[in-house]
């Protein structure tokens, strides 16, 4: 019985030492580099030609009932025309980047989208922006959505050409 009690106290002392050593060791020695100021993201980063860009289905945050069934596919089509292998999330074997889109404003002939693009190995968005589309007189609302997605694809392709810098507000 005495032997069992000494093993318990040994493991308890060992656990206390391990926990206190974890707090006393420098962050780099214990593997915690996430909050470390010396870890820097590359400021500019481009996707390789033909990179797989997955499009998350658009999220409707307007509160209005909208038909957005194939809306994400229209964005993927625009990105494919820019030289990326693009498709809806789950249709490609892997993703080098993911585009998240939210429909934030909607009127009879106009739509506004907020979007961000995340590279697959990062948690900080590389691009956060808004895109707008407006339908002409007599055109259906769907044309406004197409134009907004064309604007979004154009902004992503332009950011790619400029080096896809880190979103300025992300590191503050």
C-alpha contacts under 8 A as a table, 3 or more apart, distances in Angstrom:
res1	aa1	res2	aa2	distance
1	X	4	X	5.23
1	X	5	X	6.55
2	X	5	X	5.31
2	X	6	X	6.44
3	X	6	X	5.23
3	X	7	X	6.44
4	X	7	X	5.22
4	X	8	X	6.42
5	X	8	X	5.15
5	X	9	X	6.34
6	X	9	X	5.18
6	X	10	X	6.04
7	X	10	X	4.93
7	X	11	X	6.23
8	X	11	X	5.32
8	X	12	X	6.17
9	X	12	X	4.98
9	X	13	X	6.06
10	X	13	X	5.25
10	X	14	X	6.08
11	X	14	X	4.91
11	X	15	X	6.04
12	X	15	X	5.12
12	X	16	X	6.27
13	X	16	X	5.15
13	X	17	X	6.17
14	X	17	X	5.17
14	X	18	X	6.15
15	X	18	X	5.09
15	X	19	X	6.20
16	X	19	X	5.26
16	X	20	X	6.13
17	X	20	X	5.18
17	X	21	X	5.90
18	X	21	X	5.09
18	X	22	X	6.18
19	X	22	X	5.12
19	X	23	X	6.66
20	X	23	X	5.22
20	X	24	X	6.24
21	X	24	X	4.97
21	X	25	X	5.89
22	X	25	X	5.56
22	X	30	X	6.73
23	X	26	X	7.94
25	X	29	X	6.38
25	X	30	X	6.56
26	X	29	X	5.48
26	X	30	X	6.71
27	X	30	X	5.37
27	X	31	X	6.27
27	X	32	X	5.12
27	X	33	X	6.38
27	X	36	X	7.48
28	X	31	X	5.24
28	X	32	X	5.95
28	X	33	X	6.02
29	X	32	X	7.71
32	X	35	X	7.33
32	X	36	X	7.59
33	X	36	X	4.90
33	X	39	X	6.85
34	X	39	X	7.56
36	X	39	X	5.75
37	X	40	X	7.27
42	X	45	X	6.62
43	X	165	X	5.49
43	X	166	X	6.05
44	X	163	X	4.92
44	X	164	X	5.64
44	X	165	X	4.64
44	X	166	X	7.14
45	X	163	X	5.17
45	X	164	X	5.38
45	X	165	X	6.48
46	X	160	X	5.74
46	X	161	X	7.54
46	X	163	X	5.17
46	X	164	X	5.87
47	X	51	X	6.10
47	X	96	X	7.67
47	X	160	X	7.03
48	X	51	X	5.34
49	X	83	X	6.37
49	X	84	X	6.39
50	X	83	X	5.66
50	X	84	X	4.33
50	X	85	X	5.31
51	X	84	X	5.30
51	X	85	X	5.74
51	X	86	X	7.98
51	X	95	X	7.88
51	X	96	X	6.12
52	X	84	X	6.13
52	X	85	X	4.64
52	X	86	X	5.55
52	X	87	X	7.97
52	X	92	X	7.41
52	X	94	X	6.86
52	X	95	X	5.03
52	X	96	X	5.18
52	X	97	X	6.71
53	X	76	X	7.99
53	X	79	X	7.91
53	X	84	X	6.62
53	X	85	X	6.21
53	X	86	X	4.75
53	X	87	X	6.85
53	X	95	X	5.67
53	X	96	X	5.84
53	X	97	X	4.85
53	X	98	X	5.69
53	X	99	X	7.27
54	X	76	X	7.65
54	X	86	X	5.69
54	X	87	X	5.34
54	X	88	X	5.49
54	X	89	X	5.01
54	X	90	X	7.85
54	X	92	X	7.27
54	X	95	X	5.72
54	X	96	X	7.71
54	X	97	X	6.22
54	X	98	X	4.73
54	X	99	X	6.30
55	X	72	X	6.31
55	X	73	X	7.76
55	X	75	X	7.48
55	X	76	X	6.38
55	X	86	X	7.28
55	X	87	X	6.00
55	X	88	X	4.68
55	X	89	X	5.36
55	X	98	X	5.78
55	X	99	X	4.93
55	X	100	X	6.64
56	X	72	X	7.04
56	X	88	X	6.12
56	X	89	X	5.28
56	X	98	X	6.82
56	X	99	X	5.93
56	X	100	X	5.34
56	X	101	X	7.05
57	X	71	X	7.70
57	X	72	X	5.43
57	X	88	X	6.99
57	X	89	X	7.40
57	X	100	X	7.49
57	X	101	X	7.29
58	X	68	X	7.25
58	X	71	X	7.11
58	X	72	X	6.09
58	X	100	X	6.94
58	X	101	X	4.89
58	X	102	X	5.43
58	X	103	X	6.83
59	X	101	X	6.28
59	X	102	X	4.58
59	X	103	X	6.08
60	X	63	X	7.09
60	X	64	X	7.92
60	X	66	X	7.57
60	X	102	X	5.80
60	X	103	X	4.85
60	X	104	X	6.85
61	X	102	X	6.52
61	X	103	X	5.84
61	X	104	X	5.43
61	X	105	X	7.94
62	X	103	X	6.58
62	X	104	X	5.33
62	X	105	X	5.77
62	X	106	X	6.71
64	X	106	X	7.97
68	X	71	X	5.05
68	X	72	X	7.78
69	X	72	X	7.73
70	X	73	X	5.31
70	X	74	X	6.80
71	X	74	X	5.35
71	X	75	X	6.94
71	X	145	X	7.49
71	X	146	X	7.72
72	X	75	X	5.19
72	X	76	X	6.32
72	X	88	X	6.71
73	X	76	X	4.88
73	X	77	X	6.08
73	X	87	X	6.72
73	X	88	X	6.39
74	X	77	X	5.05
74	X	78	X	6.38
74	X	146	X	6.92
74	X	149	X	6.81
75	X	78	X	5.06
75	X	79	X	6.32
75	X	149	X	5.29
75	X	150	X	6.81
75	X	152	X	7.57
75	X	153	X	6.29
76	X	79	X	5.08
76	X	80	X	6.11
76	X	86	X	5.15
76	X	87	X	5.17
76	X	88	X	6.90
77	X	80	X	5.04
77	X	81	X	6.34
77	X	86	X	7.14
77	X	87	X	7.65
78	X	81	X	5.22
78	X	82	X	6.73
78	X	149	X	7.70
78	X	150	X	6.31
78	X	153	X	5.68
78	X	154	X	7.95
79	X	82	X	5.06
79	X	83	X	6.84
79	X	84	X	5.86
79	X	85	X	7.70
79	X	86	X	6.19
79	X	153	X	5.76
79	X	157	X	7.53
80	X	83	X	5.26
80	X	84	X	4.81
80	X	85	X	5.70
80	X	86	X	5.49
81	X	84	X	7.28
82	X	157	X	6.71
86	X	92	X	7.77
87	X	91	X	6.13
87	X	92	X	6.47
88	X	91	X	5.64
88	X	92	X	7.48
89	X	92	X	6.94
89	X	98	X	7.90
90	X	93	X	7.35
92	X	95	X	6.95
95	X	98	X	6.68
95	X	120	X	6.57
96	X	119	X	5.96
96	X	120	X	5.15
96	X	121	X	7.96
97	X	117	X	6.72
97	X	118	X	5.47
97	X	119	X	4.14
97	X	120	X	5.02
98	X	117	X	5.69
98	X	118	X	5.37
98	X	119	X	6.46
98	X	120	X	6.93
99	X	115	X	6.97
99	X	116	X	5.86
99	X	117	X	4.47
99	X	118	X	6.53
100	X	115	X	5.48
100	X	116	X	5.45
100	X	117	X	6.35
101	X	113	X	6.56
101	X	114	X	5.83
101	X	115	X	4.33
101	X	116	X	6.77
102	X	113	X	5.55
102	X	114	X	5.27
102	X	115	X	6.20
103	X	106	X	7.53
103	X	111	X	7.32
103	X	112	X	6.08
103	X	113	X	4.56
103	X	114	X	6.52
104	X	111	X	7.76
104	X	112	X	5.77
104	X	113	X	5.60
104	X	114	X	6.55
105	X	111	X	5.56
105	X	112	X	4.96
105	X	113	X	7.12
106	X	109	X	7.87
106	X	110	X	5.94
106	X	111	X	4.54
106	X	112	X	6.52
107	X	110	X	5.17
107	X	111	X	6.34
108	X	141	X	6.62
109	X	134	X	5.65
109	X	135	X	5.12
109	X	136	X	7.30
109	X	140	X	7.60
109	X	141	X	5.50
109	X	144	X	6.42
110	X	132	X	7.42
110	X	133	X	5.70
110	X	134	X	4.23
110	X	135	X	6.23
110	X	141	X	7.21
110	X	144	X	5.58
110	X	145	X	7.80
111	X	132	X	5.85
111	X	133	X	5.43
111	X	134	X	6.46
111	X	144	X	6.09
111	X	145	X	6.25
111	X	148	X	6.88
112	X	130	X	6.87
112	X	131	X	5.76
112	X	132	X	4.52
112	X	133	X	6.54
112	X	148	X	6.84
113	X	130	X	5.42
113	X	131	X	5.08
113	X	132	X	6.27
113	X	148	X	6.91
114	X	128	X	7.41
114	X	129	X	5.79
114	X	130	X	4.31
114	X	131	X	6.41
115	X	127	X	7.89
115	X	128	X	5.71
115	X	129	X	5.61
115	X	130	X	6.13
115	X	131	X	7.81
115	X	152	X	7.76
116	X	125	X	6.21
116	X	126	X	7.27
116	X	127	X	5.24
116	X	128	X	4.26
116	X	129	X	6.48
117	X	125	X	5.64
117	X	126	X	5.78
117	X	127	X	5.36
117	X	128	X	6.83
118	X	122	X	6.73
118	X	123	X	6.79
118	X	124	X	6.66
118	X	125	X	4.70
118	X	126	X	5.85
118	X	127	X	7.54
119	X	122	X	5.48
119	X	123	X	7.57
119	X	125	X	7.33
119	X	126	X	7.20
120	X	123	X	7.87
122	X	125	X	7.67
124	X	166	X	7.39
124	X	167	X	7.58
124	X	170	X	6.40
125	X	128	X	6.72
125	X	166	X	6.63
125	X	167	X	5.94
125	X	170	X	7.20
126	X	164	X	6.00
126	X	165	X	5.90
126	X	166	X	4.51
126	X	167	X	5.09
127	X	156	X	7.63
127	X	159	X	7.56
127	X	164	X	7.07
127	X	165	X	7.47
127	X	166	X	6.83
127	X	167	X	5.39
128	X	167	X	6.43
130	X	152	X	7.44
131	X	148	X	5.45
131	X	149	X	7.26
131	X	151	X	5.65
131	X	152	X	5.31
132	X	144	X	7.99
132	X	147	X	7.27
132	X	148	X	4.60
132	X	151	X	6.75
133	X	143	X	7.91
133	X	144	X	4.59
133	X	145	X	6.02
133	X	146	X	7.23
133	X	147	X	4.67
133	X	148	X	3.93
133	X	149	X	7.67
133	X	151	X	7.39
134	X	143	X	7.32
134	X	144	X	4.32
134	X	145	X	7.63
134	X	147	X	6.79
134	X	148	X	7.48
135	X	139	X	5.83
135	X	140	X	6.85
135	X	141	X	6.23
135	X	142	X	7.82
135	X	143	X	5.40
135	X	144	X	4.41
135	X	147	X	7.85
136	X	139	X	5.50
139	X	143	X	6.64
140	X	143	X	5.84
140	X	144	X	7.63
141	X	144	X	5.35
141	X	145	X	6.81
142	X	145	X	5.07
142	X	146	X	6.32
143	X	146	X	4.94
143	X	147	X	6.18
144	X	147	X	5.16
144	X	148	X	6.16
145	X	148	X	5.03
145	X	149	X	6.18
146	X	149	X	5.17
146	X	150	X	6.11
147	X	150	X	4.92
147	X	151	X	6.13
148	X	151	X	5.01
148	X	152	X	6.17
149	X	152	X	4.86
149	X	153	X	6.08
150	X	153	X	5.14
150	X	154	X	6.09
151	X	154	X	5.05
151	X	155	X	6.23
152	X	155	X	5.16
152	X	156	X	6.30
153	X	156	X	5.13
153	X	157	X	6.17
154	X	157	X	5.15
154	X	158	X	6.07
155	X	158	X	5.06
155	X	159	X	6.07
156	X	159	X	5.12
156	X	160	X	6.15
157	X	160	X	4.98
157	X	161	X	6.32
158	X	161	X	5.10
158	X	162	X	6.32
159	X	162	X	5.03
159	X	163	X	6.23
159	X	164	X	4.96
159	X	165	X	7.64
160	X	163	X	5.21
160	X	164	X	4.98
161	X	164	X	7.36
162	X	165	X	7.73
166	X	170	X	7.47
167	X	170	X	5.53
167	X	171	X	7.91
168	X	171	X	6.77
168	X	172	X	7.91
169	X	172	X	5.72
